[in-house]
């Protein structure tokens, strides 16, 4: 019988020395500090890659030293390493598009025009705040924004704890990255910002109603749009039409379906 047969081979359990255990523990603590530090920096799509890299290093150290894989049979190490390589390839192929994924914009009407013409906006000149527009915006805010921004718009919604940077506190006049004018808030809602996704799939007058309500939550004196500001977001100030808002857009899934049908 072969001496290499594991059934007859004795394999002593390796006892990790105290000094090595403390070293690995210290490295794990340092990596944890790095994880917390990086979480305070907005790296965009790279936040995910950095988090996965640090987590993988920590998991590898635990498996190698505290679980004894480093001192186990070599074939077990090969099997484990191969599984890690497979998982890495799988994760890279699955999430690599996070670095290039963007909002999908499709020019033209959101829905085909009917015989009676395109769908009409719910509000005339929706870029001008009215009590009806603000009331509609409050409904939209409850449906779309409360989870992150909170019921009072203070940026303390139930989902805020897991976001970095934190959601906008609408009650404060400080640090509005894109500005506090109605057109600037409308542009932010349309394009998205940091952890906040684009809301371009919402009808433009729904976005304008959100703008109107959001502006009731904090001080916005003197923050008014000029005709030039409105034109930047696709509004003709002299128009009698509804919401307006430049290039129309649809959700990614709908866009993919439309492109498939055109081929």
C-alpha positions in Angstrom: 0.0 0.0 0.0 1.3 3.4 -1.0 2.8 5.5 1.8 1.0 8.5 0.2 -2.4 7.1 1.0 -4.0 9.7 3.2 -5.9 7.0 5.1 -2.6 5.8 6.5 -0.8 9.1 6.6 -0.7 10.9 9.9 -1.2 14.7 9.6 -0.6 16.6 12.8 -2.8 19.5 13.5 -0.8 22.7 13.2 -0.9 24.9 16.3 -0.6 28.6 15.3 1.9 30.4 17.4 0.7 33.3 19.5 3.0 35.7 17.7 1.7 34.7 14.3 -1.9 34.9 15.5 -1.4 38.4 16.9 0.2 39.5 13.6 -2.7 38.2 11.5 -5.1 39.7 13.9 -3.4 43.1 13.6 -3.4 42.9 9.8 -7.2 42.1 9.9 -7.8 45.1 12.1 -5.8 47.4 9.7 -7.8 46.1 6.8 -11.0 46.8 8.7 -9.8 50.4 9.3 -9.0 50.7 5.6 -12.5 49.4 4.7 -14.1 52.1 6.9 -11.8 54.8 5.6 -12.5 54.0 2.0 -16.2 53.9 2.7 -16.0 57.6 3.4 -14.6 58.3 -0.1 -16.8 58.4 -3.1 -14.9 56.3 -5.8 -18.0 55.8 -8.0 -18.2 52.3 -9.4 -14.7 51.5 -7.9 -16.2 51.5 -4.4 -17.5 47.9 -5.1 -14.1 46.7 -6.5 -12.1 48.1 -3.6 -14.6 46.6 -1.0 -14.4 43.2 -2.7 -10.6 43.3 -2.8 -10.2 44.1 0.9 -12.9 41.5 1.8 -11.1 38.9 -0.3 -7.7 39.5 1.4 -9.3 39.3 4.8 -11.1 36.1 4.0 -7.9 34.6 2.6 -5.9 35.4 5.7 -8.6 33.8 8.0 -8.7 30.7 5.8 -4.9 30.3 5.5 -4.0 30.9 9.1 -6.9 30.6 11.5 -8.5 27.7 9.6 -5.1 26.1 8.9 -5.4 25.8 5.1 -1.8 27.0 4.8 -0.7 23.9 6.7 -3.2 21.4 5.2 -2.6 19.0 2.3 -1.5 20.7 -0.9 -4.3 19.4 -3.0 -6.8 20.9 -0.6 -5.1 24.3 -1.1 -5.2 23.8 -4.9 -8.9 23.1 -4.7 -9.6 26.1 -2.6 -7.4 28.4 -4.7 -9.1 27.2 -7.9 -12.6 27.9 -6.4 -11.4 31.5 -5.5 -10.1 32.0 -9.1 -13.4 30.8 -10.5 -15.4 33.1 -8.2 -13.1 36.0 -9.1 -13.6 35.5 -12.8 -17.4 35.1 -12.3 -17.6 38.4 -10.2 -15.4 40.3 -12.7 -17.5 39.2 -15.7 -20.8 39.9 -13.8 -20.0 43.3 -12.4 -17.4 44.8 -14.8 -20.2 46.8 -16.6 -20.6 48.9 -13.4 -17.6 50.9 -14.6 -19.3 51.8 -17.9 -23.0 51.5 -17.2 -24.9 54.8 -17.7 -28.4 56.0 -18.1 -30.0 55.0 -21.4 -31.6 57.9 -23.2 -33.8 57.4 -26.2 -34.8 60.4 -28.3 -38.4 60.8 -29.2 -41.7 60.2 -27.4 -41.9 57.8 -24.5 -45.0 56.2 -25.9 -46.1 56.0 -29.6 -48.3 58.9 -30.6 -51.9 58.0 -30.9 -54.3 59.3 -33.5 -55.2 62.1 -31.2 -51.6 63.2 -30.8 -49.0 62.8 -28.1 -50.0 62.5 -24.4 -50.7 65.8 -22.7 -48.9 67.0 -19.6 -50.9 67.1 -16.4 -49.8 70.7 -15.7 -49.4 73.8 -17.8 -45.9 75.4 -17.5 -45.0 72.9 -14.8 -41.7 74.8 -14.2 -43.8 77.5 -12.4 -44.8 76.3 -8.9 -48.4 76.3 -8.0 -50.3 74.9 -5.0 -51.6 72.0 -7.2 -48.0 71.3 -8.4 -46.6 71.3 -4.9 -49.4 68.9 -3.7 -48.6 66.6 -6.6 -44.9 66.9 -5.8 -45.5 65.9 -2.2 -47.2 62.7 -3.4 -44.3 62.0 -5.7 -41.8 62.7 -2.8 -43.6 60.1 -0.6 -43.4 57.5 -3.3 -39.9 58.2 -4.7 -37.8 60.0 -2.1 -38.7 59.3 1.5 -36.7 56.0 1.8 -33.5 58.0 1.5 -34.3 61.6 2.3 -36.8 61.0 5.1 -40.4 62.3 5.5 -39.2 65.8 6.4 -36.5 65.9 3.7 -33.6 65.9 6.2 -31.6 63.2 4.6 -32.3 60.7 7.4 -34.5 58.1 5.7 -34.3 54.4 6.6 -32.0 53.7 3.7 -29.6 56.6 4.4 -27.4 54.7 6.8 -26.0 52.6 4.0 -25.3 55.4 1.6 -22.1 57.4 1.1 -22.3 60.3 0.6 -25.4 60.8 2.7 -28.6 61.9 1.0 -29.3 65.6 0.6 -30.8 67.5 3.5 -33.3 69.6 1.7 -33.9 71.8 4.8 -30.4 73.2 4.6 -29.2 75.8 2.1 -25.5 74.5 2.2 -23.5 72.5 -0.2 -25.9 71.9 -3.1 -23.5 70.5 -5.6 -25.5 71.4 -8.7 -27.2 74.5 -7.3 -30.6 75.3 -5.8 -32.4 76.9 -8.7 -35.5 75.0 -9.9 -33.8 74.1 -13.2 -30.7 72.9 -11.4 -32.7 70.7 -9.1 -34.6 69.4 -12.1 -31.3 68.6 -13.9 -30.1 66.7 -10.8 -33.3 64.6 -10.7 -33.0 63.9 -14.4 -29.3 62.9 -14.5 -28.8 61.6 -10.9 -26.0 62.4 -8.5 -23.7 60.1 -6.5 -25.8 57.4 -5.0 -29.0 58.9 -6.2 -30.1 57.3 -9.5 -31.5 59.2 -12.5 -35.3 59.8 -12.3 -35.4 60.5 -16.1 -38.0 57.8 -16.5 -40.5 59.9 -14.6 -42.6 62.2 -16.7 -41.1 65.7 -16.8 -44.0 67.4 -15.0 -43.7 64.8 -12.2 -40.0 65.8 -11.9 -41.0 69.5 -11.9 -43.6 68.8 -9.2 -40.8 67.2 -7.1 -38.8 70.3 -7.6 -41.7 72.5 -6.5 -42.2 70.4 -3.3 -38.5 70.1 -2.5 -38.1 73.9 -2.6 -40.8 74.2 0.1 -38.7 72.2 2.5 -35.8 74.7 2.9 -34.7 78.3 2.2 -34.6 79.2 -1.5 -34.9 82.9 -1.5 -33.3 84.5 -4.6 -32.8 81.2 -6.3 -34.8 81.8 -9.4 -34.4 80.7 -13.0 -33.6 83.0 -15.9 -34.8 82.2 -19.4 -31.3 81.0 -20.2 -31.4 78.6 -17.2 -34.7 77.1 -18.4 -33.5 76.7 -21.9 -30.5 74.6 -20.6 -33.0 72.0 -19.5 -35.1 72.1 -22.7 -37.8 74.6 -21.6 -39.1 77.3 -23.9 -40.3 79.9 -21.4 -42.8 81.3 -23.8 -44.4 77.9 -24.4 -47.9 77.1 -23.2 -47.3 73.4 -23.2 -46.9 71.2 -20.2 -43.9 70.0 -18.2 -41.1 70.1 -20.8 -37.7 69.1 -19.9 -35.5 68.4 -22.9 -34.6 65.0 -24.2 -37.1 62.3 -23.2 -35.9 59.1 -21.7 -37.1 55.7 -20.7 -36.0 52.9 -18.4 -33.2 50.7 -19.5 -35.4 47.6 -19.9 -37.9 49.4 -22.1 -35.0 50.8 -24.3 -33.5 47.3 -24.7 -36.9 45.9 -25.8 -37.4 48.8 -28.3 -33.9 48.2 -29.8 -34.6 44.5 -30.1 -37.8 45.2 -32.0 -36.0 47.6 -34.4 -33.4 44.9 -35.4 
